[in-house]
């Protein structure tokens, strides 16, 4: 997730580069919902007010919820995507294999499958290494390894690497305060710490947004200051000498310089040593950027009985970064969306409207697949009744984010009550809820996402530790329950969701 997600459209940072000083709004750092009135709370408790669903439909939601909690389908699909296929970087052979695999699984359920073509970025990591070659107190003839990983989209160093003094700043303010030319010809490290205390309060995405601006705009700001390479302290909460990758950006008219994320421990080390005297680092990065590749969004329609032309999207992004295997980001989002179709099939449920599963391609490198979908379906937005995206991991869900008319909150109250039995009854208003459905949200399509526990997500996000074992099977099924119940509710309501 390039929050927006989230995972975040950091291309916007290019225009800001030296003026950045505050977190920017991201799709997955939604604003808090307005406090409900006393009447709202009473109606939620006693089930009062009007409902878009009759008792039979609410009973069907309960059946779907309970079936999702018991069903191993999502877990089995996630195991195959991560353990068998592996990391799915945009344009890679694994991404192509994942497209074919997911399409085959959806066809096996009887869904109408379409592969919609999109041109996507193709970036290949290559080798990456760094070592200190000079520092205060150095034993003669020794070097010292620094653990890092190239940022997505980074350019390469010369093949033999580069050696330069390291200059350390904690934030934009310290960068501005450097004497003129202080970073010229040097490696600039942005040592901005991820706010672990904020994340521990369940506000992980806010902590992420506060730090990820340095990953996004660091190479632009560094090049503007004359640096020949940029290092960024890893944007995450687990300090186990584990680097966090993610997309970075360059700006027209500003030199492109190599960029890497360094572990928290090594960032602290560099700051400590640089405070004592000159520190030199030898850095080697050999990424390549071949031409954009042909890829696909996987689309699978579970056709509606009365209004098949009206669609409700359930979705996650199929691509992942290449260090781990993309289990929480975003294999989990893909498989809980697959499970929605699986449960409708197994329980023989056919809503009024079409439930459209989408496995988006290339969210991590700019959401090229989603942009292509918006372009291809621009004349049909009126028939997009709702869009759901899951791209916040696989921890316990506590409710539903919604973006659109304020009336959506009251409209969803009966759905909230169904999900209350699994502790997912909260309804939270947000300006955006997901990077890949952001274009639909802007066009007025009611948009939704599970509200998920974010305390631990950024311990693993974009790292080599994003693997299958990090997913709790029960929590995964709870997320599948939220997505499936919500998809059915949107697809079978007497009238479409307010917009």
N, C-alpha and C positions, 0 to 999 in steps of 0.2 A: 503494500500500500504505500502509494505516495500520497499520504493523507493531505488532504486533499490539500490513506489515503493517506483533504488530506490529503494522504499521501498527498494534494498541494500542487498547484501549477507554478512551479518555481520559475518558469520563464518570465513571469510578471516581475520577479525580483530584479531582472536585468535593468529595467528602467529606473530602479530605485538606488542603484548600487551603493553609492557612498552615503545616502541619506537614511539608510535603514537603521532604526533604533528601537523599534517595537515589534512585537509579534503581529503577523498579518492574519487575516481571517482565513480559515481553512475549512474545507467542507466537513471534516471530521472533528472539528472543535466547535460543535454547535452551541448557540447561545442557550442559556437556561430557559425553560418554559416559564411563562407567566404563572404566578401562584393561582391555583384554582380557587374559585369562590366557595363559600360554605355550601351553597346549593349544588355546585358541581360535585363536591365531595359526598354530600348526602345522596345525590342521584347515583353516583358510582357505587355506593355501598348498598343501596336498596334496589338497584336495577331500574330506577325510574327513568322517565323521559322516553322519547321516541327511539325506535331502533330500525335500522335498515335491514334487519334480518328477523325472520320468524323463528319460533322455537325449534322447528325442525332443522333450520340452518345452523342455529347455535349448537344443537346437539351434534351436527356433523362436524363443526369446529372442534368440539370436545373429542370426538372420535379420532380426528386427525391429530390433535395434540397428543392423545394417549398412544396412538400408533407410532408417532414420531419418537416418543420417549423410549419405546421398546425396540425400534427397528435398527439393525446394524448396518443398513445399506450405506449411509453416509460414511461411516467409519471404514467400511470395506473399500469404498471408492477412493477415500483419502489415502488409505494404505497403498493402493495401486499407483495413484498419481505421484506420490512422494517416493515410495520405496522402489517401485519398478521403473517408472519413467524418470523420476528425479527432478532436478532443477529445470525450469522452463523459461529461460531468458528469451525475450522477444527475438525472433529470427533464428533461433537455434533448432537443431534437429529434434530435441526433446519437446519444444513447444509444438512443432509440427506433429509429432507423435501423439501428444496430448489432445490436439484437435481431433485427430482421427479416432482416438479412443473414446472421448466423451461423446462424439457424434454417434458412434456405434452403440454406446450404452443407451442413448436417448431413442435411437431407432428401435432397439430391442423392447422398449416400453410402449411402442406404438405411437410415439410422437412424430410429428411432421418436421423433419430436420432439414435445415438449410445452412450451408456454409457461405457466409457473406464475406467477400474478399476485402482485405485492407492492406495497404502498404504500411510496414512497421519498421521502426529503427532496428538496426542490426549492429550491435556493439559487442566486441569480443575482449574479454578481460586481459589475457596474456599473463606475463610474469610480473611479480611485484615484490620488491625487497627494499629494505632500508637499513642502514647501520650508522651509528655514530662513529666518526673517524677522528674527532678532536673534542675534548671537553676538559674542564678543570678537574685535576686529580687523576687524570688518565694514566694507567700503568703503561709504560713504554711497550710499543709493538702490539697493542690490543685494539680491538674494535668492540662495538656493543650493538646487538640486534635491536631494532625498533619494529614493532608489529603494526602493520597497517594493511589497508586494502584500497585499491583504486576506486574512485567514485564513478558511478555510471556516466558514460559519455566523456570521460576524461581523455585528453590527448596524451600522447606518450612522451617520455623523456627521450633524449638520444639513446641509441641502443646500449651504449656503454654506461648510461646513467649520467647523473649530474651531481656535483658536490658543491655545497654552499653553506654559509652560516645561517643559523636559524634565528628568526626574530619572533617573539611570542607576544600576542595580545589576547586579552580575555573577551573583548567585545568591540563593537564599532567605535565607541567613545575612545578606547585606548588606541585604536588604529588612527583616528583623527589626531590624537595627541602626539604621535610619533614625529620626530623632527623631519623636515623635508629630506627625502632621499634615504631615510633610515632603512627602508625595506628594499631598496634598489639592488638587484642582482642577488637577492637572498631568498631563502625559503621562509614563507610567512605561515605561522601556526596560529589558528584561531582556537583558543583554549576555553570555549564557552561551555560551562557545565550543564548537563541535563538535570532538571530539577526533580530529584528523586523523591523529595518530600511531597511535592505536588502530585506526583504520580501515585504515591502511597495513599493519597486521599481519594483515589479513583478518578483523578483528572490527568490521566496519562497523555491524552491527546493534546491537552493544553501545554503540558511540559514539553512535548515533542515540537509543537509549533514555536515555542520560545527558543529552541535551539536549532531547528532545521534550517532556519534562514541562513545560518553560517555555512551549512553544507551547500545550499542552493546558490547563494550569491558570493561565497568566499573567493572563488577563482576570479570573478569579475573585479571585486574590490582589491584582491591581491595584485592582479595584473595592473590595475589602475595606479597602485602604489609602487610599481616597478619590480615586484617580486617575480622570480623565475619559476616558482612552484608554490602550491598552497597545501598545507595540511589542516585538517579540521578534526577537533576532538569528536570521537564517535557519539552519535546522537542516540543514546540508550541508557538503560538503568542498571545493567549488570556489569560490574567491573571485574571481569574475569579474563582480562587481556584479550578481549574479543572485539574486533573491529566491526563496525556497522557500515555497510555500503548504502547506496542510494543515489538518485539522480542529482547531477549538478548541472549548471548552466553556464553558457558563454553569451557575450553580447557583441553585436556588430560594432566594429571599430575599436574593440579592446582585444589585445593579444590573448590567444588561448594558451593557458599554461597548465602543466600537469597538476592533478588534484587527487588527494587520497585522504581517507579517514584513518586516524591513528587511535589506538586504544586509549582509554582514559588513563591507565597507569603510565603509559609512555608519554602522553601529553603532559601529565604532572611532572614526570622526570625531566622532560625537555624544558619546562618552565623553571624548575628548580635549578638545573645546571646553567641555563642561560642567564639566570639571575646572579650567578657566580663569576661568569666570564664567557668568552667566545665558545660557541658550540657549532661544530660542523657536521653535516649529515650527508651521506651519499645515498641518493634515491634513484631507484630504477623502476620504471613502469613501462610496459610494452603493449598497451591495449591497441586494438585496431577498430576502425569504423568502416566496414564494407558498405556498399550501397544498400539502401532500404530493401527489405525482403517482402515477398508476398506471404501473407498469412490470412487468418480468418477468425471472425467471431462465429462461435457455434450457436445456432439458434434452433430451438426445438419447441414447437407449438403443440400444446394439449388443447385441442380445438373446443371452443365453446358451443353450446347447444342452441342458444337463441341469437347470440350476437358474436359469431366467430371472428368478425372483422374488428371487434374491440379487444384490446390486449392488455394484460397485466403482466409486467416483467418481474421475474425473479432472477437474480444474477449475482455473479462474483467474477473476479478476473483470473484467467487461466495461466497467464504468464507469472513468473516469479524471478527474483534475483537468483544468482548462480552460486552463492556461497553455501546455502543450505538447500533444502528441498521444497521450500515454499508451502509448508504445512499450515501455519497460521496466516500466512500472507501470500496467496489467498486461496490455497487449496480448500480450506475449511469453507470459505464463502461459496466456492463452486459446488462442493458436494452437498451442502445443506440445500442449495437451490435445486440440484439434481434430485434430492430426496423428495422435494415437493411434488415433482412429476411422478416419481416412483410411488408415492403414497396415493396420489389421485388414481393412478393406474391400479394399484393393488386393492384399493377399497372401492373401485368402480364408480368414482365420483366424477361427474362431468358438469362443471359450473356453466352458468349462462354465457360467460365470456371466455376467451382464450387465455390460458396461462402460458406465457412465453418465457421459457428458460433461455438465458444468454450467458455464455462463457466468454467474457470480454478478452480481447487480446491487446497486450502492450500497455496496460495501465501504468506499470512501473516506469515506463520510459515516455510518458506523455499522453496516454489514453488515445492513441491513434485509432484503435478499433472503435472506441466509443464515438470519436469524431466522425468516422466513416458512417456509423449507424445513423447519427443525426442527419448527415448529408443525404443518405439513401432514403430516409423515412420522413423527410421534412414535410411532405404534403399530407402525412397521415397522423400528425400529432394529436388531432382531435379524437382519434380512436385509441390513443394511449390513455387508458383509464387510471393507471397507477404504475409506479416503478419501485421495485425493492432491490437494494444492493446490500450485500454483506461483505465488508472489507475491514473488519475491526478485530479479527482474531477468532478465537473459539472458546473464550471463557464465558462464565455464566451470564446470560442475558437478563436484564431487569425490566425490559419494556421495549417501547418502540419510539424511535425518532420519527417525526413527520415534518415535511417541508411543504408549504402551500397555504391554503386558506386557514385562518384560525379555527374555522368551523370543523376542521378535520379532527380536532381534539375531542369534541363532544360526540362526533360521528363514530369515533373509534371506541367509545366507552364500553359497548357490549363485547368487543373483541378483547379489550383489556381485561374484562372480568373472566373470560375464558382462559386467558393466559395467567391469571392470578394464581391458579393452582400450581404453577411451576415458578412462581416468584417473578413473573415478567409482566406486571400489570401497569408499570409507569408509562405515561405518555409525555414526550418531551418535544416541544416545538424547536425547530432549528432552521436556519436560513438555507442550508444545504445538508445532504446526508450521505453523499458518496461521489467520488470523482467521476466514475464512468456514467452515472445517470445525471450528472450535473447539467449537461446540455438539455436534457428533458425537463429538469426542474426549472431551468430558465425559461422554457417554453410554456410553463404553467401546468405541467403534468404533476399531480400529487405524488410525492416521493417519500420513501420510507427506508429505515434500516433498523436492525436490532440495536438497542442500547446494551453495550457489553462492558463487563468489568475490564478496566484498562490498567489495573495496577501492575500487571506483570508482562503485558504485551510487548513493551519496548525493551524488555530484557533479551528478547529473541529476535525481534523484528529486524529484517535485513542483515542477519548474521548467519554464520555457519551452524548456529544452534537452532535455526528454524526447521525442525524436523518432526517426524510423525509422533515421536514419543512425548512431545510437548502438549499434545491434545488430549484432554480428558474426555473419554467417550460419552459420559453423561452430559457434560456441558455442551458437547457437539450436538447431541440429540435435542437438548433444550433449544439451541439455536435453530435447528431444523423445525422444531415445533412452532416457534415464533414465525418463521418464514412461511411455513406451509399454511398455518391458520390465517395469517394475514393475506397470503395470495388467494386462498379460497374466499375469504371475506370480501376482498376487492372484486373478485371475478363473479361472485354470485349474488351480490346485493341487489335489491329491487331497483335502486337507482345508483348511478355511478357516484364515486366519492366526490365531495364538493371540490370545485376548482374555480 
